């Protein structure tokens, strides 16, 4: 794939990468934060994940085709949130005594999975 220059032709005017990400940020920052918050239920983690989303978008603007920017950003945010949940689930400390001592039923210990349930609810609530 050929790399574009720092600027891109769009509608007859040249828009550089910094302006592109500024436009995406102003248009979608609330949506992306809301999605991250729905996925994490933590304000500060949601802020961090939303920021990581826009950093990743900036880093990959060269490969973005310019279509469906909302879906593209939401997918990046969703992947960031799912990665975050996977990482936290591995290091989770069980709160139930049965889980701590290994007498709990399998599947009942630890955090809720990051599977389609929470992801589907987060997207549907937007």
C-alpha positions as CSV (number, residue, x, y, z in Angstrom):
1,X,0.0,0.0,0.0
2,X,1.4,3.4,-0.9
3,X,1.7,5.9,1.9
4,X,0.0,9.3,1.4
5,X,1.8,12.5,2.0
6,X,1.1,14.5,5.2
7,X,-1.8,16.2,3.3
8,X,-4.7,14.7,1.5
9,X,-6.9,16.1,-1.2
10,X,-10.5,16.3,-0.1
11,X,-13.3,18.3,-1.8
12,X,-10.8,20.5,-3.6
13,X,-9.0,21.7,-0.4
14,X,-6.0,20.2,1.3
15,X,-6.5,19.1,4.8
16,X,-3.4,18.0,6.8
17,X,-3.4,15.2,9.3
18,X,-3.6,17.4,12.4
19,X,-6.7,19.1,11.0
20,X,-8.3,15.8,10.1
21,X,-7.8,14.4,13.6
22,X,-9.1,17.7,15.1
23,X,-12.2,17.4,13.0
24,X,-12.7,13.8,14.0
25,X,-12.1,14.7,17.7
26,X,-14.6,17.6,17.7
27,X,-17.3,15.5,15.9
28,X,-16.9,12.2,17.8
29,X,-15.3,12.8,21.1
30,X,-18.5,12.5,23.1
31,X,-19.6,9.4,21.2
32,X,-16.3,7.7,21.7
33,X,-16.2,8.6,25.4
34,X,-19.8,7.3,25.9
35,X,-18.9,4.0,24.2
36,X,-15.8,3.6,26.3
37,X,-17.8,4.5,29.5
38,X,-20.5,2.0,28.6
39,X,-17.9,-0.7,28.2
40,X,-15.9,0.0,31.3
41,X,-18.4,1.7,33.7
42,X,-15.4,3.7,34.9
43,X,-15.1,7.4,34.1
44,X,-11.3,7.6,34.2
45,X,-10.7,4.4,32.3
46,X,-13.1,5.6,29.7
47,X,-11.2,8.9,29.3
48,X,-7.9,7.0,28.9
49,X,-9.4,4.6,26.3
50,X,-11.1,7.4,24.4
51,X,-7.7,9.2,24.2
52,X,-6.0,6.0,23.1
53,X,-8.7,5.6,20.4
54,X,-7.9,9.0,18.9
55,X,-4.1,8.4,19.1
56,X,-4.6,5.1,17.2
57,X,-6.8,6.9,14.7
58,X,-4.1,9.5,14.2
59,X,-1.4,6.9,13.7
60,X,-3.5,5.0,11.1
61,X,-5.0,7.9,9.2
62,X,-2.7,6.9,6.2
63,X,-4.6,3.6,5.8
64,X,-8.1,5.1,6.4
65,X,-10.1,5.4,3.2
66,X,-12.1,8.4,4.4
67,X,-15.5,6.6,4.4
68,X,-17.6,5.6,7.4
69,X,-15.4,7.5,9.9
70,X,-17.9,7.1,12.7
71,X,-17.9,3.3,12.3
72,X,-14.1,3.3,12.0
73,X,-13.6,5.2,15.2
74,X,-16.2,3.1,17.1
75,X,-14.5,-0.1,16.0
76,X,-11.1,1.3,17.2
77,X,-12.7,2.3,20.5
78,X,-14.5,-1.1,20.9
79,X,-11.2,-3.0,20.3
80,X,-9.4,-0.8,22.8
81,X,-12.1,-1.5,25.4
82,X,-12.2,-5.2,24.7
83,X,-8.4,-5.3,25.0
84,X,-8.6,-3.4,28.3
85,X,-11.3,-5.8,29.7
86,X,-9.2,-8.9,28.6
87,X,-6.1,-7.5,30.3
88,X,-8.0,-6.7,33.5
89,X,-9.8,-10.0,33.6
90,X,-6.5,-11.9,33.6
91,X,-5.3,-10.0,36.7
92,X,-8.7,-10.0,38.5
93,X,-8.7,-11.0,42.2
94,X,-11.8,-13.0,43.1
95,X,-13.9,-11.5,45.8
96,X,-15.8,-14.6,46.8
97,X,-14.3,-16.9,49.5
98,X,-15.3,-19.9,47.5
99,X,-13.3,-18.6,44.6
100,X,-10.3,-17.7,46.7
101,X,-10.1,-21.2,48.1
102,X,-10.9,-23.1,44.9
103,X,-14.2,-24.5,46.1
104,X,-16.4,-22.3,43.9
105,X,-18.2,-23.6,40.8
106,X,-16.3,-23.1,37.5
107,X,-17.6,-20.1,35.6
108,X,-19.0,-18.4,38.7
109,X,-15.7,-16.9,39.9
110,X,-14.0,-13.8,38.6
111,X,-15.2,-10.9,36.5
112,X,-17.9,-11.0,33.9
113,X,-16.6,-11.8,30.4
114,X,-16.0,-9.1,27.9
115,X,-18.0,-11.1,25.3
116,X,-20.8,-9.9,23.1
117,X,-23.3,-9.1,25.9
118,X,-21.6,-5.9,27.2
119,X,-20.4,-4.9,23.7
120,X,-23.8,-5.3,22.2
121,X,-25.5,-3.4,25.0
122,X,-22.9,-0.5,24.8
123,X,-23.4,-0.1,21.0
124,X,-27.2,-0.4,21.3
125,X,-27.4,2.3,24.0
126,X,-25.7,4.8,21.7
